């Protein structure tokens, strides 16, 4: 049995257009969400122990090298 593609899979350009339109209407809210997410990440990182921080730092470096 063949799996059907969803509307989202068939229309990625329309999804991008809708997302951009939503972002343009809600720039301030999007900025606040981004800042909140950033602060949550910083606070979570501060709560880690030194060995956990080292492990996370290595993973981040590896991800940045793969994406560069």
Predicted model as a PDB file, atoms N, CA, C, CB and O in Angstrom, pLDDT in the B-factor column:
MODEL        1                                                                  
ATOM      1  N   UNK A   1       0.839  -1.183   0.000  1.00 56.00           N  
ATOM      2  CA  UNK A   1       0.000   0.000   0.000  1.00 56.00           C  
ATOM      3  C   UNK A   1       0.884   1.247   0.000  1.00 56.00           C  
ATOM      4  CB  UNK A   1      -0.954  -0.002   1.219  1.00 56.00           C  
ATOM      5  O   UNK A   1       1.814   1.369   0.798  1.00 56.00           O  
ATOM      6  N   UNK A   2       0.581   2.145  -0.889  1.00 67.00           N  
ATOM      7  CA  UNK A   2       1.385   3.353  -1.050  1.00 67.00           C  
ATOM      8  C   UNK A   2       0.943   4.428  -0.063  1.00 67.00           C  
ATOM      9  CB  UNK A   2       1.282   3.880  -2.490  1.00 67.00           C  
ATOM     10  O   UNK A   2      -0.247   4.650   0.159  1.00 67.00           O  
ATOM     11  N   UNK A   3       1.936   5.083   0.519  1.00 74.00           N  
ATOM     12  CA  UNK A   3       1.630   6.136   1.477  1.00 74.00           C  
ATOM     13  C   UNK A   3       1.362   7.430   0.730  1.00 74.00           C  
ATOM     14  CB  UNK A   3       2.782   6.317   2.492  1.00 74.00           C  
ATOM     15  O   UNK A   3       2.135   7.817  -0.147  1.00 74.00           O  
ATOM     16  N   UNK A   4       0.258   8.108   1.077  1.00 81.00           N  
ATOM     17  CA  UNK A   4      -0.096   9.351   0.413  1.00 81.00           C  
ATOM     18  C   UNK A   4       0.722  10.506   0.969  1.00 81.00           C  
ATOM     19  CB  UNK A   4      -1.588   9.635   0.567  1.00 81.00           C  
ATOM     20  O   UNK A   4       1.036  10.547   2.158  1.00 81.00           O  
ATOM     21  N   UNK A   5       1.060  11.441   0.092  1.00 86.00           N  
ATOM     22  CA  UNK A   5       1.769  12.640   0.521  1.00 86.00           C  
ATOM     23  C   UNK A   5       0.763  13.618   1.115  1.00 86.00           C  
ATOM     24  CB  UNK A   5       2.545  13.290  -0.665  1.00 86.00           C  
ATOM     25  O   UNK A   5      -0.357  13.754   0.623  1.00 86.00           O  
ATOM     26  N   UNK A   6       1.174  14.288   2.166  1.00 90.00           N  
ATOM     27  CA  UNK A   6       0.298  15.299   2.756  1.00 90.00           C  
ATOM     28  C   UNK A   6       0.359  16.572   1.916  1.00 90.00           C  
ATOM     29  CB  UNK A   6       0.699  15.593   4.231  1.00 90.00           C  
ATOM     30  O   UNK A   6       1.226  16.730   1.057  1.00 90.00           O  
ATOM     31  N   UNK A   7      -0.575  17.465   2.185  1.00 88.00           N  
ATOM     32  CA  UNK A   7      -0.605  18.741   1.482  1.00 88.00           C  
ATOM     33  C   UNK A   7       0.695  19.497   1.711  1.00 88.00           C  
ATOM     34  CB  UNK A   7      -1.804  19.586   1.938  1.00 88.00           C  
ATOM     35  O   UNK A   7       1.206  20.157   0.806  1.00 88.00           O  
ATOM     36  N   UNK A   8       1.225  19.397   2.924  1.00 86.00           N  
ATOM     37  CA  UNK A   8       2.469  20.084   3.272  1.00 86.00           C  
ATOM     38  C   UNK A   8       3.641  19.573   2.436  1.00 86.00           C  
ATOM     39  CB  UNK A   8       2.773  19.907   4.761  1.00 86.00           C  
ATOM     40  O   UNK A   8       4.497  20.353   2.016  1.00 86.00           O  
ATOM     41  N   UNK A   9       3.675  18.283   2.199  1.00 89.00           N  
ATOM     42  CA  UNK A   9       4.764  17.703   1.411  1.00 89.00           C  
ATOM     43  C   UNK A   9       4.647  18.077  -0.065  1.00 89.00           C  
ATOM     44  CB  UNK A   9       4.775  16.181   1.564  1.00 89.00           C  
ATOM     45  O   UNK A   9       5.661  18.225  -0.747  1.00 89.00           O  
ATOM     46  N   UNK A  10       3.435  18.229  -0.557  1.00 91.00           N  
ATOM     47  CA  UNK A  10       3.227  18.562  -1.967  1.00 91.00           C  
ATOM     48  C   UNK A  10       3.393  20.052  -2.256  1.00 91.00           C  
ATOM     49  CB  UNK A  10       1.850  18.117  -2.399  1.00 91.00           C  
ATOM     50  O   UNK A  10       3.627  20.430  -3.404  1.00 91.00           O  
ATOM     51  N   UNK A  11       3.277  20.903  -1.241  1.00 92.00           N  
ATOM     52  CA  UNK A  11       3.275  22.347  -1.459  1.00 92.00           C  
ATOM     53  C   UNK A  11       4.250  23.089  -0.546  1.00 92.00           C  
ATOM     54  CB  UNK A  11       1.885  22.888  -1.256  1.00 92.00           C  
ATOM     55  O   UNK A  11       3.822  23.958   0.214  1.00 92.00           O  
ATOM     56  N   UNK A  12       5.538  22.778  -0.596  1.00 92.00           N  
ATOM     57  CA  UNK A  12       6.483  23.446   0.311  1.00 92.00           C  
ATOM     58  C   UNK A  12       6.592  24.952   0.052  1.00 92.00           C  
ATOM     59  CB  UNK A  12       7.857  22.812   0.178  1.00 92.00           C  
ATOM     60  O   UNK A  12       6.819  25.725   0.983  1.00 92.00           O  
ATOM     61  N   UNK A  13       6.430  25.374  -1.221  1.00 95.00           N  
ATOM     62  CA  UNK A  13       6.528  26.810  -1.501  1.00 95.00           C  
ATOM     63  C   UNK A  13       5.343  27.576  -0.910  1.00 95.00           C  
ATOM     64  CB  UNK A  13       6.604  27.052  -3.014  1.00 95.00           C  
ATOM     65  O   UNK A  13       5.498  28.716  -0.472  1.00 95.00           O  
ATOM     66  N   UNK A  14       4.168  26.958  -0.896  1.00 94.00           N  
ATOM     67  CA  UNK A  14       3.009  27.610  -0.282  1.00 94.00           C  
ATOM     68  C   UNK A  14       3.173  27.696   1.238  1.00 94.00           C  
ATOM     69  CB  UNK A  14       1.715  26.849  -0.634  1.00 94.00           C  
ATOM     70  O   UNK A  14       2.780  28.684   1.857  1.00 94.00           O  
ATOM     71  N   UNK A  15       3.749  26.664   1.822  1.00 93.00           N  
ATOM     72  CA  UNK A  15       4.004  26.666   3.268  1.00 93.00           C  
ATOM     73  C   UNK A  15       4.967  27.795   3.612  1.00 93.00           C  
ATOM     74  CB  UNK A  15       4.579  25.297   3.737  1.00 93.00           C  
ATOM     75  O   UNK A  15       4.755  28.521   4.583  1.00 93.00           O  
ATOM     76  N   UNK A  16       6.019  27.943   2.823  1.00 93.00           N  
ATOM     77  CA  UNK A  16       6.999  29.008   3.065  1.00 93.00           C  
ATOM     78  C   UNK A  16       6.334  30.375   2.963  1.00 93.00           C  
ATOM     79  CB  UNK A  16       8.170  28.909   2.065  1.00 93.00           C  
ATOM     80  O   UNK A  16       6.626  31.269   3.758  1.00 93.00           O  
ATOM     81  N   UNK A  17       5.450  30.540   1.997  1.00 94.00           N  
ATOM     82  CA  UNK A  17       4.753  31.817   1.816  1.00 94.00           C  
ATOM     83  C   UNK A  17       3.850  32.114   3.018  1.00 94.00           C  
ATOM     84  CB  UNK A  17       3.921  31.799   0.513  1.00 94.00           C  
ATOM     85  O   UNK A  17       3.813  33.245   3.502  1.00 94.00           O  
ATOM     86  N   UNK A  18       3.135  31.116   3.491  1.00 92.00           N  
ATOM     87  CA  UNK A  18       2.248  31.280   4.646  1.00 92.00           C  
ATOM     88  C   UNK A  18       3.059  31.605   5.890  1.00 92.00           C  
ATOM     89  CB  UNK A  18       1.407  30.009   4.874  1.00 92.00           C  
ATOM     90  O   UNK A  18       2.693  32.490   6.663  1.00 92.00           O  
ATOM     91  N   UNK A  19       4.165  30.886   6.083  1.00 89.00           N  
ATOM     92  CA  UNK A  19       5.012  31.141   7.247  1.00 89.00           C  
ATOM     93  C   UNK A  19       5.581  32.552   7.207  1.00 89.00           C  
ATOM     94  CB  UNK A  19       6.147  30.117   7.318  1.00 89.00           C  
ATOM     95  O   UNK A  19       5.619  33.230   8.233  1.00 89.00           O  
ATOM     96  N   UNK A  20       6.025  33.003   6.038  1.00 90.00           N  
ATOM     97  CA  UNK A  20       6.586  34.341   5.915  1.00 90.00           C  
ATOM     98  C   UNK A  20       5.522  35.392   6.202  1.00 90.00           C  
ATOM     99  CB  UNK A  20       7.182  34.550   4.517  1.00 90.00           C  
ATOM    100  O   UNK A  20       5.790  36.371   6.898  1.00 90.00           O  
ATOM    101  N   UNK A  21       4.334  35.201   5.678  1.00 91.00           N  
ATOM    102  CA  UNK A  21       3.240  36.150   5.906  1.00 91.00           C  
ATOM    103  C   UNK A  21       2.899  36.214   7.398  1.00 91.00           C  
ATOM    104  CB  UNK A  21       1.985  35.749   5.081  1.00 91.00           C  
ATOM    105  O   UNK A  21       2.679  37.296   7.944  1.00 91.00           O  
ATOM    106  N   UNK A  22       2.857  35.050   8.052  1.00 87.00           N  
ATOM    107  CA  UNK A  22       2.584  35.014   9.484  1.00 87.00           C  
ATOM    108  C   UNK A  22       3.680  35.739  10.255  1.00 87.00           C  
ATOM    109  CB  UNK A  22       2.458  33.563   9.972  1.00 87.00           C  
ATOM    110  O   UNK A  22       3.395  36.515  11.168  1.00 87.00           O  
ATOM    111  N   UNK A  23       4.935  35.486   9.888  1.00 85.00           N  
ATOM    112  CA  UNK A  23       6.061  36.132  10.567  1.00 85.00           C  
ATOM    113  C   UNK A  23       6.000  37.646  10.384  1.00 85.00           C  
ATOM    114  CB  UNK A  23       7.403  35.584  10.036  1.00 85.00           C  
ATOM    115  O   UNK A  23       6.223  38.395  11.334  1.00 85.00           O  
ATOM    116  N   UNK A  24       5.700  38.098   9.168  1.00 89.00           N  
ATOM    117  CA  UNK A  24       5.639  39.535   8.903  1.00 89.00           C  
ATOM    118  C   UNK A  24       4.553  40.211   9.740  1.00 89.00           C  
ATOM    119  CB  UNK A  24       5.386  39.787   7.413  1.00 89.00           C  
ATOM    120  O   UNK A  24       4.723  41.352  10.171  1.00 89.00           O  
ATOM    121  N   UNK A  25       3.449  39.518   9.970  1.00 89.00           N  
ATOM    122  CA  UNK A  25       2.360  40.080  10.771  1.00 89.00           C  
ATOM    123  C   UNK A  25       2.701  40.089  12.256  1.00 89.00           C  
ATOM    124  CB  UNK A  25       1.076  39.292  10.541  1.00 89.00           C  
ATOM    125  O   UNK A  25       2.183  40.917  13.006  1.00 89.00           O  
ATOM    126  N   UNK A  26       3.564  39.182  12.682  1.00 87.00           N  
ATOM    127  CA  UNK A  26       3.828  38.982  14.103  1.00 87.00           C  
ATOM    128  C   UNK A  26       5.310  39.084  14.438  1.00 87.00           C  
ATOM    129  CB  UNK A  26       3.300  37.637  14.539  1.00 87.00           C  
ATOM    130  O   UNK A  26       5.825  38.284  15.220  1.00 87.00           O  
ATOM    131  N   UNK A  27       5.997  40.059  13.855  1.00 88.00           N  
ATOM    132  CA  UNK A  27       7.448  40.183  14.057  1.00 88.00           C  
ATOM    133  C   UNK A  27       7.811  40.349  15.528  1.00 88.00           C  
ATOM    134  CB  UNK A  27       7.988  41.365  13.262  1.00 88.00           C  
ATOM    135  O   UNK A  27       8.754  39.722  16.011  1.00 88.00           O  
ATOM    136  N   UNK A  28       7.074  41.184  16.233  1.00 89.00           N  
ATOM    137  CA  UNK A  28       7.400  41.432  17.640  1.00 89.00           C  
ATOM    138  C   UNK A  28       7.232  40.168  18.475  1.00 89.00           C  
ATOM    139  CB  UNK A  28       6.517  42.553  18.204  1.00 89.00           C  
ATOM    140  O   UNK A  28       8.077  39.861  19.316  1.00 89.00           O  
ATOM    141  N   UNK A  29       6.146  39.433  18.247  1.00 88.00           N  
ATOM    142  CA  UNK A  29       5.927  38.183  18.981  1.00 88.00           C  
ATOM    143  C   UNK A  29       7.000  37.157  18.634  1.00 88.00           C  
ATOM    144  CB  UNK A  29       4.531  37.613  18.673  1.00 88.00           C  
ATOM    145  O   UNK A  29       7.479  36.438  19.512  1.00 88.00           O  
ATOM    146  N   UNK A  30       7.376  37.085  17.370  1.00 84.00           N  
ATOM    147  CA  UNK A  30       8.409  36.138  16.958  1.00 84.00           C  
ATOM    148  C   UNK A  30       9.732  36.482  17.621  1.00 84.00           C  
ATOM    149  CB  UNK A  30       8.564  36.130  15.428  1.00 84.00           C  
ATOM    150  O   UNK A  30      10.469  35.590  18.041  1.00 84.00           O  
ATOM    151  N   UNK A  31      10.037  37.769  17.716  1.00 87.00           N  
ATOM    152  CA  UNK A  31      11.268  38.208  18.365  1.00 87.00           C  
ATOM    153  C   UNK A  31      11.258  37.832  19.845  1.00 87.00           C  
ATOM    154  CB  UNK A  31      11.452  39.724  18.201  1.00 87.00           C  
ATOM    155  O   UNK A  31      12.260  37.358  20.380  1.00 87.00           O  
ATOM    156  N   UNK A  32      10.128  38.046  20.494  1.00 89.00           N  
ATOM    157  CA  UNK A  32      10.019  37.697  21.918  1.00 89.00           C  
ATOM    158  C   UNK A  32      10.145  36.187  22.127  1.00 89.00           C  
ATOM    159  CB  UNK A  32       8.678  38.196  22.492  1.00 89.00           C  
ATOM    160  O   UNK A  32      10.786  35.747  23.081  1.00 89.00           O  
ATOM    161  N   UNK A  33       9.538  35.394  21.241  1.00 89.00           N  
ATOM    162  CA  UNK A  33       9.659  33.933  21.350  1.00 89.00           C  
ATOM    163  C   UNK A  33      11.107  33.505  21.196  1.00 89.00           C  
ATOM    164  CB  UNK A  33       8.786  33.232  20.293  1.00 89.00           C  
ATOM    165  O   UNK A  33      11.586  32.633  21.921  1.00 89.00           O  
ATOM    166  N   UNK A  34      11.800  34.120  20.250  1.00 89.00           N  
ATOM    167  CA  UNK A  34      13.199  33.789  20.014  1.00 89.00           C  
ATOM    168  C   UNK A  34      14.053  34.140  21.236  1.00 89.00           C  
ATOM    169  CB  UNK A  34      13.719  34.524  18.770  1.00 89.00           C  
ATOM    170  O   UNK A  34      14.900  33.352  21.657  1.00 89.00           O  
ATOM    171  N   UNK A  35      13.824  35.317  21.792  1.00 92.00           N  
ATOM    172  CA  UNK A  35      14.573  35.723  22.984  1.00 92.00           C  
ATOM    173  C   UNK A  35      14.287  34.795  24.158  1.00 92.00           C  
ATOM    174  CB  UNK A  35      14.231  37.167  23.363  1.00 92.00           C  
ATOM    175  O   UNK A  35      15.201  34.424  24.895  1.00 92.00           O  
ATOM    176  N   UNK A  36      13.024  34.420  24.334  1.00 93.00           N  
ATOM    177  CA  UNK A  36      12.651  33.519  25.432  1.00 93.00           C  
ATOM    178  C   UNK A  36      13.333  32.167  25.264  1.00 93.00           C  
ATOM    179  CB  UNK A  36      11.117  33.338  25.495  1.00 93.00           C  
ATOM    180  O   UNK A  36      13.840  31.596  26.229  1.00 93.00           O  
ATOM    181  N   UNK A  37      13.343  31.657  24.032  1.00 92.00           N  
ATOM    182  CA  UNK A  37      13.986  30.368  23.767  1.00 92.00           C  
ATOM    183  C   UNK A  37      15.486  30.454  24.053  1.00 92.00           C  
ATOM    184  CB  UNK A  37      13.742  29.928  22.304  1.00 92.00           C  
ATOM    185  O   UNK A  37      16.067  29.533  24.626  1.00 92.00           O  
ATOM    186  N   UNK A  38      16.101  31.553  23.654  1.00 91.00           N  
ATOM    187  CA  UNK A  38      17.519  31.757  23.891  1.00 91.00           C  
ATOM    188  C   UNK A  38      17.817  31.781  25.398  1.00 91.00           C  
ATOM    189  CB  UNK A  38      17.987  33.065  23.226  1.00 91.00           C  
ATOM    190  O   UNK A  38      18.766  31.145  25.856  1.00 91.00           O  
ATOM    191  N   UNK A  39      17.004  32.514  26.160  1.00 93.00           N  
ATOM    192  CA  UNK A  39      17.213  32.595  27.606  1.00 93.00           C  
ATOM    193  C   UNK A  39      16.994  31.249  28.292  1.00 93.00           C  
ATOM    194  CB  UNK A  39      16.283  33.636  28.209  1.00 93.00           C  
ATOM    195  O   UNK A  39      17.726  30.894  29.216  1.00 93.00           O  
ATOM    196  N   UNK A  40      15.989  30.503  27.842  1.00 93.00           N  
ATOM    197  CA  UNK A  40      15.765  29.162  28.410  1.00 93.00           C  
ATOM    198  C   UNK A  40      16.987  28.289  28.182  1.00 93.00           C  
ATOM    199  CB  UNK A  40      14.509  28.498  27.787  1.00 93.00           C  
ATOM    200  O   UNK A  40      17.399  27.542  29.069  1.00 93.00           O  
ATOM    201  N   UNK A  41      17.570  28.384  26.985  1.00 93.00           N  
ATOM    202  CA  UNK A  41      18.766  27.606  26.678  1.00 93.00           C  
ATOM    203  C   UNK A  41      19.933  28.006  27.555  1.00 93.00           C  
ATOM    204  CB  UNK A  41      19.141  27.767  25.223  1.00 93.00           C  
ATOM    205  O   UNK A  41      20.664  27.146  28.046  1.00 93.00           O  
ATOM    206  N   UNK A  42      20.118  29.313  27.758  1.00 93.00           N  
ATOM    207  CA  UNK A  42      21.213  29.784  28.609  1.00 93.00           C  
ATOM    208  C   UNK A  42      21.041  29.298  30.041  1.00 93.00           C  
ATOM    209  CB  UNK A  42      21.295  31.314  28.582  1.00 93.00           C  
ATOM    210  O   UNK A  42      21.996  28.834  30.665  1.00 93.00           O  
ATOM    211  N   UNK A  43      19.822  29.404  30.560  1.00 94.00           N  
ATOM    212  CA  UNK A  43      19.577  28.982  31.938  1.00 94.00           C  
ATOM    213  C   UNK A  43      19.749  27.469  32.092  1.00 94.00           C  
ATOM    214  CB  UNK A  43      18.166  29.400  32.379  1.00 94.00           C  
ATOM    215  O   UNK A  43      20.274  26.998  33.101  1.00 94.00           O  
ATOM    216  N   UNK A  44      19.312  26.723  31.101  1.00 94.00           N  
ATOM    217  CA  UNK A  44      19.487  25.269  31.141  1.00 94.00           C  
ATOM    218  C   UNK A  44      20.963  24.911  31.131  1.00 94.00           C  
ATOM    219  CB  UNK A  44      18.770  24.601  29.956  1.00 94.00           C  
ATOM    220  O   UNK A  44      21.395  24.010  31.850  1.00 94.00           O  
ATOM    221  N   UNK A  45      21.736  25.618  30.312  1.00 93.00           N  
ATOM    222  CA  UNK A  45      23.175  25.364  30.228  1.00 93.00           C  
ATOM    223  C   UNK A  45      23.837  25.669  31.569  1.00 93.00           C  
ATOM    224  CB  UNK A  45      23.819  26.210  29.102  1.00 93.00           C  
ATOM    225  O   UNK A  45      24.706  24.918  32.013  1.00 93.00           O  
ATOM    226  N   UNK A  46      23.439  26.750  32.210  1.00 93.00           N  
ATOM    227  CA  UNK A  46      24.025  27.127  33.502  1.00 93.00           C  
ATOM    228  C   UNK A  46      23.727  26.094  34.586  1.00 93.00           C  
ATOM    229  CB  UNK A  46      23.504  28.494  33.937  1.00 93.00           C  
ATOM    230  O   UNK A  46      24.488  25.960  35.544  1.00 93.00           O  
ATOM    231  N   UNK A  47      22.628  25.370  34.437  1.00 94.00           N  
ATOM    232  CA  UNK A  47      22.245  24.376  35.439  1.00 94.00           C  
ATOM    233  C   UNK A  47      23.036  23.075  35.299  1.00 94.00           C  
ATOM    234  CB  UNK A  47      20.759  24.083  35.334  1.00 94.00           C  
ATOM    235  O   UNK A  47      22.977  22.221  36.183  1.00 94.00           O  
ATOM    236  N   UNK A  48      23.769  22.917  34.210  1.00 93.00           N  
ATOM    237  CA  UNK A  48      24.517  21.678  33.985  1.00 93.00           C  
ATOM    238  C   UNK A  48      25.778  21.639  34.847  1.00 93.00           C  
ATOM    239  CB  UNK A  48      24.888  21.536  32.499  1.00 93.00           C  
ATOM    240  O   UNK A  48      26.296  22.669  35.279  1.00 93.00           O  
ATOM    241  N   UNK A  49      26.251  20.414  35.081  1.00 96.00           N  
ATOM    242  CA  UNK A  49      27.523  20.246  35.777  1.00 96.00           C  
ATOM    243  C   UNK A  49      28.648  20.446  34.761  1.00 96.00           C  
ATOM    244  CB  UNK A  49      27.618  18.835  36.464  1.00 96.00           C  
ATOM    245  O   UNK A  49      28.399  20.476  33.556  1.00 96.00           O  
ATOM    246  N   UNK A  50      29.883  20.581  35.244  1.00 95.00           N  
ATOM    247  CA  UNK A  50      31.017  20.809  34.335  1.00 95.00           C  
ATOM    248  C   UNK A  50      31.179  19.694  33.299  1.00 95.00           C  
ATOM    249  CB  UNK A  50      32.302  20.942  35.136  1.00 95.00           C  
ATOM    250  O   UNK A  50      31.363  19.987  32.118  1.00 95.00           O  
ATOM    251  N   UNK A  51      31.114  18.414  33.713  1.00 96.00           N  
ATOM    252  CA  UNK A  51      31.240  17.356  32.690  1.00 96.00           C  
ATOM    253  C   UNK A  51      30.117  17.411  31.649  1.00 96.00           C  
ATOM    254  CB  UNK A  51      31.244  15.979  33.361  1.00 96.00           C  
ATOM    255  O   UNK A  51      30.345  17.156  30.466  1.00 96.00           O  
ATOM    256  N   UNK A  52      28.900  17.747  32.100  1.00 95.00           N  
ATOM    257  CA  UNK A  52      27.788  17.853  31.149  1.00 95.00           C  
ATOM    258  C   UNK A  52      28.015  19.011  30.189  1.00 95.00           C  
ATOM    259  CB  UNK A  52      26.453  18.035  31.893  1.00 95.00           C  
ATOM    260  O   UNK A  52      27.713  18.896  29.001  1.00 95.00           O  
ATOM    261  N   UNK A  53      28.544  20.130  30.689  1.00 94.00           N  
ATOM    262  CA  UNK A  53      28.825  21.281  29.833  1.00 94.00           C  
ATOM    263  C   UNK A  53      29.869  20.922  28.781  1.00 94.00           C  
ATOM    264  CB  UNK A  53      29.304  22.477  30.676  1.00 94.00           C  
ATOM    265  O   UNK A  53      29.744  21.307  27.619  1.00 94.00           O  
ATOM    266  N   UNK A  54      30.905  20.179  29.191  1.00 95.00           N  
ATOM    267  CA  UNK A  54      31.941  19.778  28.239  1.00 95.00           C  
ATOM    268  C   UNK A  54      31.346  18.914  27.130  1.00 95.00           C  
ATOM    269  CB  UNK A  54      33.072  19.018  28.959  1.00 95.00           C  
ATOM    270  O   UNK A  54      31.665  19.086  25.954  1.00 95.00           O  
ATOM    271  N   UNK A  55      30.476  17.984  27.522  1.00 95.00           N  
ATOM    272  CA  UNK A  55      29.847  17.096  26.554  1.00 95.00           C  
ATOM    273  C   UNK A  55      28.987  17.892  25.575  1.00 95.00           C  
ATOM    274  CB  UNK A  55      28.999  16.034  27.270  1.00 95.00           C  
ATOM    275  O   UNK A  55      29.038  17.655  24.369  1.00 95.00           O  
ATOM    276  N   UNK A  56      28.206  18.824  26.085  1.00 92.00           N  
ATOM    277  CA  UNK A  56      27.355  19.656  25.239  1.00 92.00           C  
ATOM    278  C   UNK A  56      28.202  20.526  24.318  1.00 92.00           C  
ATOM    279  CB  UNK A  56      26.431  20.532  26.100  1.00 92.00           C  
ATOM    280  O   UNK A  56      27.895  20.665  23.134  1.00 92.00           O  
ATOM    281  N   UNK A  57      29.267  21.112  24.861  1.00 93.00           N  
ATOM    282  CA  UNK A  57      30.147  21.955  24.043  1.00 93.00           C  
ATOM    283  C   UNK A  57      30.738  21.167  22.879  1.00 93.00           C  
ATOM    284  CB  UNK A  57      31.274  22.545  24.902  1.00 93.00           C  
ATOM    285  O   UNK A  57      30.839  21.682  21.765  1.00 93.00           O  
ATOM    286  N   UNK A  58      31.131  19.913  23.135  1.00 95.00           N  
ATOM    287  CA  UNK A  58      31.673  19.075  22.060  1.00 95.00           C  
ATOM    288  C   UNK A  58      30.616  18.805  20.993  1.00 95.00           C  
ATOM    289  CB  UNK A  58      32.201  17.744  22.629  1.00 95.00           C  
ATOM    290  O   UNK A  58      30.903  18.851  19.797  1.00 95.00           O  
ATOM    291  N   UNK A  59      29.387  18.521  21.438  1.00 93.00           N  
ATOM    292  CA  UNK A  59      28.310  18.253  20.488  1.00 93.00           C  
ATOM    293  C   UNK A  59      28.006  19.492  19.648  1.00 93.00           C  
ATOM    294  CB  UNK A  59      27.046  17.790  21.228  1.00 93.00           C  
ATOM    295  O   UNK A  59      27.789  19.389  18.440  1.00 93.00           O  
ATOM    296  N   UNK A  60      27.990  20.655  20.283  1.00 89.00           N  
ATOM    297  CA  UNK A  60      27.725  21.901  19.561  1.00 89.00           C  
ATOM    298  C   UNK A  60      28.820  22.151  18.531  1.00 89.00           C  
ATOM    299  CB  UNK A  60      27.626  23.092  20.542  1.00 89.00           C  
ATOM    300  O   UNK A  60      28.527  22.501  17.387  1.00 89.00           O  
ATOM    301  N   UNK A  61      30.070  21.975  18.923  1.00 91.00           N  
ATOM    302  CA  UNK A  61      31.183  22.163  17.985  1.00 91.00           C  
ATOM    303  C   UNK A  61      31.044  21.232  16.783  1.00 91.00           C  
ATOM    304  CB  UNK A  61      32.532  21.916  18.692  1.00 91.00           C  
ATOM    305  O   UNK A  61      31.230  21.646  15.638  1.00 91.00           O  
ATOM    306  N   UNK A  62      30.714  19.972  17.057  1.00 92.00           N  
ATOM    307  CA  UNK A  62      30.567  18.999  15.988  1.00 92.00           C  
ATOM    308  C   UNK A  62      29.435  19.413  15.042  1.00 92.00           C  
ATOM    309  CB  UNK A  62      30.302  17.597  16.569  1.00 92.00           C  
ATOM    310  O   UNK A  62      29.585  19.322  13.824  1.00 92.00           O  
ATOM    311  N   UNK A  63      28.309  19.865  15.593  1.00 87.00           N  
ATOM    312  CA  UNK A  63      27.190  20.300  14.761  1.00 87.00           C  
ATOM    313  C   UNK A  63      27.540  21.524  13.931  1.00 87.00           C  
ATOM    314  CB  UNK A  63      25.982  20.596  15.626  1.00 87.00           C  
ATOM    315  O   UNK A  63      27.154  21.617  12.765  1.00 87.00           O  
ATOM    316  N   UNK A  64      28.264  22.457  14.519  1.00 85.00           N  
ATOM    317  CA  UNK A  64      28.654  23.656  13.786  1.00 85.00           C  
ATOM    318  C   UNK A  64      29.630  23.326  12.655  1.00 85.00           C  
ATOM    319  CB  UNK A  64      29.278  24.676  14.738  1.00 85.00           C  
ATOM    320  O   UNK A  64      29.567  23.926  11.582  1.00 85.00           O  
ATOM    321  N   UNK A  65      30.524  22.381  12.895  1.00 89.00           N  
ATOM    322  CA  UNK A  65      31.467  21.978  11.855  1.00 89.00           C  
ATOM    323  C   UNK A  65      30.755  21.265  10.720  1.00 89.00           C  
ATOM    324  CB  UNK A  65      32.552  21.080  12.436  1.00 89.00           C  
ATOM    325  O   UNK A  65      31.118  21.434   9.556  1.00 89.00           O  
ATOM    326  N   UNK A  66      29.746  20.470  11.047  1.00 87.00           N  
ATOM    327  CA  UNK A  66      28.987  19.750  10.020  1.00 87.00           C  
ATOM    328  C   UNK A  66      28.148  20.700   9.173  1.00 87.00           C  
ATOM    329  CB  UNK A  66      28.086  18.698  10.666  1.00 87.00           C  
ATOM    330  O   UNK A  66      27.941  20.455   7.985  1.00 87.00           O  
ATOM    331  N   UNK A  67      27.663  21.784   9.777  1.00 75.00           N  
ATOM    332  CA  UNK A  67      26.812  22.727   9.055  1.00 75.00           C  
ATOM    333  C   UNK A  67      27.608  23.798   8.322  1.00 75.00           C  
ATOM    334  CB  UNK A  67      25.851  23.383  10.010  1.00 75.00           C  
ATOM    335  O   UNK A  67      27.050  24.531   7.505  1.00 75.00           O  
ATOM    336  N   UNK A  68      28.880  23.894   8.598  1.00 65.00           N  
ATOM    337  CA  UNK A  68      29.690  24.959   7.965  1.00 65.00           C  
ATOM    338  C   UNK A  68      30.072  24.593   6.555  1.00 65.00           C  
ATOM    339  CB  UNK A  68      30.954  25.237   8.776  1.00 65.00           C  
ATOM    340  O   UNK A  68      30.748  25.367   5.878  1.00 65.00           O  
TER     341      UNK A  68                                                      
ENDMDL                                                                          
END                                                                             
